[in-house]
Amino acid sequence: MKNKKKLLKRRQVLIGATALTAATGLLASCKENVDGGTPENPSKSSAISKEIIEWKMVTTWPKNFPGLGTGAQRIADSITAMSDGQLNVKLYAGGELVPPFECFDAVSQGTAQMSHGASYYWINKNRSMPFFATVPGGLTAQEHDAWIHYGGGQELWDELYAEFNLKGFLGGNSGVQMGGWFKKEINTLNDFKGLKMRMPGLGAEVINRMGATAISLPGGEIMPALESGAIDATEWVGPYNDLAFGFYQATKYYYGPGFHEPGTHTECMVNKKEYDSLPKNLQKIVEHACVSENNRMLAEFTRGNSAAQRKLINEHGVIINNFPKEVYNTMFKLSEEVVAETANEGEINKRIYNSWIKFKEDVRERAPFSEQGYMERRG
């Protein structure tokens, strides 16, 4: 009997020791996973830890510039926050890491992983680049959104940008832009003869055909050029941004609306190889951060432009007016010609133009019975 009791007690001790050993091993294994490895095996990664990915965003804008700079910062912050820091995006304003007009090459080549700017700045890469920002006599913000998302625009954009190892997303909109600031009044077409005017994209060609000379400058260089006389006139965005740059200090004549940018989309451009290598959840976070800012920026500009316009008139004595009818007619006629000519640049250019012009014709039929018709009657 005593021998049986001793045998039973010995079995209980062995079972307890085995359980303790297993528990100790399990605990060590868990600790190894949490810590990401052991000194003996440091390469053994954690099943629950996540790799932190660092991205640089370069922009064409001054840091924290109203609407544009702040919108770019919101995209960077949103990606970082929504990914819980797994995809950490640091923003570099125009000139901090690369010059503003070198963002395209910087992202294409991988110097930075993403940028915020406007696709018409890259017209020298391909004449159809401006279609993904805005073109003269083109689509409003709402219409352009619709073409990109539901009219085949995004697919064409992806195809064009893939040639440069890039992918583009809509990243904001400034709405209908102003026609520009002029050092003298514009009364006839002859007043454009000999003007040196800052103007990007296809609008530059329209201005050239009107007898002016278009000059492309990043935002931060416009005011010094106006003050020095290097340019006689400039377009930029609208009252909200133009007030911040202080253009009213160099000229008091302000015309609008502009023919050249009826709904200007900014873009969030990413290095395609880097983007494709992201996990699917992070790809979606990048996409949704851009979509969110695309809506928010337009709202910010709509509110900011109204308040800034009153300030320009009431506090700074700016004279705001429409261009004369003959000037508008010529601007829009030339715009049709310049935009149509892009179709002759190549096979993809033709497909981009044909898709865009068909969509424009479709929405134009609807316009008298939607926003255009309503606003004409509202007055």
N, C-alpha and C positions, 0 to 999 in steps of 0.2 A: 504494500500500500504506500509506504514511504517512498519507495523507488518510483512509483507512478506519479506521485505528487512532484518529485524532483524533476522527472522527465517533462511534465506539463509546464512547470515553471521555466525550465530551460527553453522550451519551444516559444513561450510568451516573450522571453527576453530576446530571442533571435528575431521573432516577427517585429518586435518594436525597433530593434536596431536596423532591420532592413527598411522599415518605413521611414525612420529618421534619415537614413542614407539617401533614400529616394527623394525625400522632401528637401534635403540639403542640396542635392544635385539640381532639382527643379528650380529652387531659389537662385542658385548660381547661374543657371541658364537664363532665367528671367532677368537677372541683374546684367548679364552679358548683353542681352538684347537691348535693354534700356540704355546701357552705357555705350552701346555701339561696338563692343568688342572687349577683349581682355588684353593685358600686356603680352601674353603669349600668342594671341591671334588678333592683332589690331585691325585687320582688314575685314573682319566679320561684321557686316553692317546690321543695323537694327531693322527689324521688320516694321516697326511703328515710327521710326524717325523718317524725316523727309529731307531731301536734298534742297538746300537753299540756292536759288538761281538769281544771280545779280544781272540786271539789265541796265543799260544806259539809254536814256531818251534825249536826243538833241532836238532843238527847235529852231525855227527861223525867226522867233519873236524875242523881244526883250523880256527879261525875267519879270514874272507877275504882271505883265502888261494886261490891262482890262480886257476880259473876254477871251482873248487869244492865248496870252501867257498863262492866265489863271485857269483857263480850260484845259490846257496841256498838263498843268500841274494836277488838276483834278483827276485826269485819266491815270497819271502815274500813281497818285495816292490811292485811287480806287482799286487798281490792279494789286497793289501791295496789300491793301486791307482785305479785299475779297479772297485773296489767296492765303490769308493769315500769315503773310510774310514769306511764303514759300517762293513767290516770284517778286523780288524786291526791285522796284524801278526807281532809279535816280535821274532827275531831270537836269539837263544842262541847257541854259538859255543860249540864244544865238550868239556865237563868238566865244562862249566859255570853253567849249571843247573843239568845235569846228566852226568856221564861218557860216553864216545863215544859208547861203546858197550852195554849200557843199554837203548839206544834210543827205541828199540823195545818194551821193557816192559813199558817204560814211556808212550808211545803213546797208547799201548794196554790198559793200566790201567787208562789213562786219566790224568796223571801228566802233560803231554803236549798234544796238540791236533794234532800235526803233526811233522814229522821229515824229514831230508834229509840225505841219506846214500846210502848203497848198500845192496841188499837183500842177497848176499852170506855171509854177516856177521852173519846172523841168521840161519846158517846151523844146529846148535844144536837144533833149534825148529822143523825143518823138513828138511830132506836131499834134498828135491827138491827146497828149497828156491833159490839156486843159478841160477836156470833156468831163473829167472826174472831179473837177472843182466847180467851174462855171465857164461858159463861153458867151460872147456878146450876143444879145438878142435871144438868150436861151431860156432855161427853165427856172422857175421860182424855187425856193427852198423846198417846199412841199412836193412840187412836181419832180424835182431832181431826186429827192428821197425815193419817190415811187419808181423812177426809172432804174435807180441803182438796185433796189430791193426786189422789185416785181416786174421790171421791164427788160431784164437781161444785162443791165449795166455792170453789175458786180462780176458776172462771168467774163465779160469782155475786159474789165479792169484787171481781173486775176490773170487772164491770158497775156495781156500787154506787160504787166509788171513782172510776171514770171521770167520774162526774157532778161530781167536785171536782178534776179534772185530776190524779189520783193513781193509783198502782199500789202494791199491798201484797204483801209477801213475808213468810212466816214467818221470824222472826229469833231464835228461842230459845224455851225453855220452862222454867218453874220447877217443874213437876210439881204434885202435889196440895198445895194451900196450907193453912195453918193457919186455924182459925176466928177467932182473934183474941186480943188481950190485954184483960183486964178488971180494973177496980179493985176489983170485988167478985166473989164466987163466983156462978156461974150454976147454980141448983138447979131452977128452974121457969121457965115462960114469963113469969111476972110479973116476973122479974128483968130483962127487956128493956124493961119499961115506963119511958118517960122517959129512957132512955139516949141520950146523944149519941155516935154511933159513926162513925168514919171508914170509909167503904165506897164503892167506885166501881161503875159499871156497873149491870146489872139486879139485882145483889145488894142494892143500896141500896134498891130498891123493896120487896124481901122484908123487909128490916130495918124499914122504915117500917111495913109492915103488921103487924109483930110488936109495934108500939108504941114502937119506938125512933125516933130522928131520925138519918138518914144524912147524913154530911157528906163531901164530896169534897175531898181534899187531896193535893198532890204529896208524894212521899216525904220530901223535906227539911223539910217543915213539920209532920210528924206529931209528933215528939218534943216540940217546944216547945208544941204544942197539948195534949198529954197532961200535961205538967208544969204548965201554967197552969190546967188544968181546963176549957179550951175544949171538950175531948172527954173522955168517960169510958172509952172503949174504942176499939180500933183493930184492924183487920186490916192486914197488909202482905203478906208472902210466906210465910216459914217461918223456922226457926231460923237458917239461914245468914245471911240478910239481917237478920233481926230482932235478932240478937246484935250485928251491926255498928252498928245504930242505937241500941242500948242501951235498948230498951224495958223491960228488966227493972229499970231504975232507978226507973221510975215505977209499975210494977205487977208482981205476982208470979203472977197467975192467967192461964194460957195454955191455950187450948182448941183441939182439933183432932180429926179433920180438918175443914176448912171445907166447907160445903155449896155455897159460892158460886163456887169456882175449882178444879175438879177436875183441871185440866191447862192452866195459863195460858200461852198463846203470846204472846210479844212479837212486834212487827212491825217490819220495815224498810220504811218508806214512802218512795216516791220520787215526784218530780214527773214526771207522765206525759209531758209534752211534752219535758222534758230526757232522759228515759229513751228515748223513741222516737227521738230524734235521735242516740243513740249508735250507733256501728258494732255489728254483730251480735256480734262477739267480746267487746266490752265489756259488752253486755247480758247475755251468758252469764256473764261474770265476776261481775257484780253478783248474778245469780241464784244461782250456785254458792257464793258467799261467804255468802249468807244460809242456804242449805241446810246448809252445813257448820256454821255457828254454831248453827243450830236443834238439831242433834244434840249438839254439844259442850256447850252451856249446860245441857241437861238432865242430862248426866253430871256436870257440875260441881256442880249443885244436889243431886243424889242423894248425892254424896260429902260435900259441905259440910254438908248438913242433919243427917246422922247425928252428925258430930263436934260441931257446934254445939249440938245438943239435949243431949248429955251434959254439955257445959260449962255450959249454962243451969241444969241440974238440980244438978250436983255443985259448981259454983263460985259460983252466984248464987242458989241456993235457990228457983228457979222451980218452981211447982206446975203440972205439965202433966196435963191430963185430957181426957176426951171430954165433949161436951155430953150432958145426960140424954136418954134415948130420946124422951120426949115433945117435947123441943125439936127434935131432929133430924126427927121425923115432921112437925112443923109447918113447919119450914124447907123440906123437900122438897115438901110439898104446895103451899105458897105459890109455890115456885120453878116448878112446872109451870104454875101459873096465869099468873104474870108473864111467863114465856117465851112461852107460847102467845098472849098478848095482843099481842105484837109483830106477829103476822100481820095484825092489823087496821089497821096503819099505812099500808099501800099495796100496790100490786101486786108490787113487787120484794120487799117485806118478807114477803109471803105465800109467795113462791117460796123465799126463803131459809129460812123456818121449815119449810116442807113438806119441803125437801131434807134439812135437818138432822134433823128428827124421824124421818123414814123411816130415815136412816142410824143414828140412835141405837137405834131398835127392832131393826134388823138385828144390830148388834153386841151388843146386850143378850142376844139369844138365844144367842149364842156364848159369852158371858162365863162361865157356870158351868163350861165345859169348856176355858177358857183361863187367863189370868192370875188372874182372880178365884177360880176354882175351885182353882187350884194354891195360891194364897196362903192361902186359908181352911184348906186341909189341911196346909200347911206350918206354920201357926201363928206 
